[in-house]
Amino acid sequence: MTRSLVASAAAIGGLTAQVLAQSALPIAVDQRVRVWTSSPVAITGKVTSINAGGFEVTEAGRVPVSVARVSVQRLEVSRGGKSPGAAAAKGALWGAIIAGTAGAILAALQHEEIGDDGSSVGEAAALGAWSGGLFGGLIGAGVGAARAGEKWEQVWP
């Protein structure tokens, strides 16, 4: 009785491990992926084919790379990204808001030093908001454009 129980448990455990090893990876053909194996460098490209033992990834302008399913340590799928123009616009908006607010507050606090014989708090705040927003927007646009890129989502393991 004990032998059959141990044999049954071993068979179920082995079957479970085999089913887990053969489970489908959550990718599709023509999907952009980034795959980590035992290699220190990730493989990035489009999935060109999928079979029972693995899949092929074609990197831009290169020969397809075969990836064995069992060698996959981490798998990410591209969820797209922003164009540099859209990222620059978002960065410009945030930069203008942040620097414009800071400029308005700081200029309002120093309104007596602005102009030949000082200015009102409102005039100084408006000037600070305008100049802070202008330069903050320019800086934010540059940062946003430089940070535009793909968004990756880990799907395996």
C-alpha positions in Angstrom: 0.0 0.0 0.0 2.8 2.4 0.9 4.7 1.6 -2.2 1.8 2.3 -4.5 1.0 5.6 -2.6 4.7 6.7 -3.0 4.7 5.7 -6.7 1.4 7.5 -7.3 2.7 10.7 -5.6 5.9 10.5 -7.7 4.0 10.0 -10.9 1.7 13.0 -10.1 4.7 15.2 -9.2 6.5 14.2 -12.4 3.4 14.8 -14.5 2.9 18.2 -12.9 6.5 19.2 -13.6 6.2 18.0 -17.2 2.9 20.0 -17.7 4.4 23.1 -16.2 7.5 22.8 -18.4 5.3 22.4 -21.5 2.8 25.2 -20.7 2.4 27.8 -23.4 4.4 31.0 -23.2 2.1 34.1 -23.5 3.4 35.3 -26.8 2.2 35.4 -30.4 3.8 35.6 -33.8 4.7 39.2 -34.8 4.8 40.4 -31.2 7.8 42.4 -30.0 9.5 40.6 -27.1 12.6 40.9 -24.9 13.9 37.5 -23.7 16.5 36.7 -21.1 18.2 33.3 -21.1 21.5 32.3 -19.5 23.2 34.8 -21.8 24.0 38.1 -20.1 22.4 40.1 -23.0 18.7 40.1 -23.7 17.4 39.1 -27.1 15.0 41.7 -28.4 13.0 41.5 -31.6 9.8 40.1 -33.2 8.6 36.6 -32.7 8.7 35.0 -36.2 7.6 31.4 -35.3 6.5 29.4 -32.3 6.8 25.6 -32.0 6.5 23.0 -29.2 10.2 23.4 -28.2 10.5 27.1 -28.3 10.3 30.1 -30.6 12.3 32.2 -33.0 13.0 35.9 -32.5 14.3 38.1 -35.3 16.2 41.2 -34.3 16.3 44.2 -36.6 18.4 43.2 -39.7 19.7 40.0 -38.2 19.3 36.3 -38.6 16.5 34.7 -36.5 17.6 33.5 -33.1 16.1 30.2 -31.9 15.1 30.2 -28.2 14.4 27.0 -26.4 11.4 27.2 -24.1 13.2 25.6 -21.2 16.0 28.2 -21.4 13.8 31.2 -20.9 14.5 32.9 -17.6 12.4 36.0 -18.1 10.2 37.2 -21.0 8.8 40.7 -21.6 6.3 41.9 -24.2 6.4 45.4 -25.6 3.3 47.4 -24.9 4.4 50.1 -27.3 5.8 53.5 -26.5 5.4 57.1 -27.0 6.8 59.0 -30.0 9.5 61.5 -29.2 7.1 64.3 -30.1 4.3 63.1 -27.8 6.9 62.6 -25.0 8.3 66.1 -25.6 4.9 67.6 -25.4 4.1 65.9 -22.1 7.5 66.9 -20.7 7.1 70.5 -21.8 3.7 70.7 -20.1 5.0 69.3 -16.8 8.2 71.4 -17.0 6.1 74.6 -17.6 3.7 73.8 -14.8 6.4 73.0 -12.2 8.9 75.8 -13.1 6.1 78.3 -13.7 4.7 77.7 -10.3 8.1 77.9 -8.7 9.0 81.1 -10.7 5.7 82.8 -9.6 6.2 82.1 -5.9 9.9 83.0 -5.9 9.4 86.3 -7.9 6.4 87.3 -5.7 8.6 86.9 -2.6 11.2 89.1 -4.1 8.9 91.7 -5.7 10.7 94.7 -4.3 13.9 93.8 -6.2 12.2 93.4 -9.6 12.3 96.5 -11.8 13.9 99.9 -11.3 11.9 100.8 -8.2 10.2 97.5 -7.3 6.9 96.1 -8.6 3.7 94.8 -7.1 3.4 91.2 -6.0 1.0 90.4 -8.8 3.3 91.8 -11.5 6.3 90.0 -10.1 4.4 86.7 -9.8 3.2 87.0 -13.5 6.7 87.7 -14.7 8.1 84.8 -12.6 5.3 82.4 -13.9 6.0 83.5 -17.5 9.8 83.1 -17.4 9.7 80.0 -15.3 7.1 78.4 -17.5 9.0 79.3 -20.7 12.4 77.8 -19.5 10.8 74.9 -17.7 8.8 74.0 -20.8 12.0 74.0 -22.9 13.9 71.9 -20.4 10.9 69.5 -20.0 10.5 69.1 -23.7 14.2 68.0 -24.0 13.9 65.6 -21.1 10.7 64.2 -22.4 12.0 63.6 -25.9 15.1 61.9 -24.5 13.1 59.5 -22.3 10.6 58.4 -25.0 10.8 54.7 -25.5 9.1 51.3 -25.3 7.1 50.1 -22.3 7.8 46.5 -21.3 5.6 44.2 -19.4 7.0 41.0 -17.8 4.8 38.0 -18.8 7.0 35.1 -17.8 7.6 33.6 -15.2 
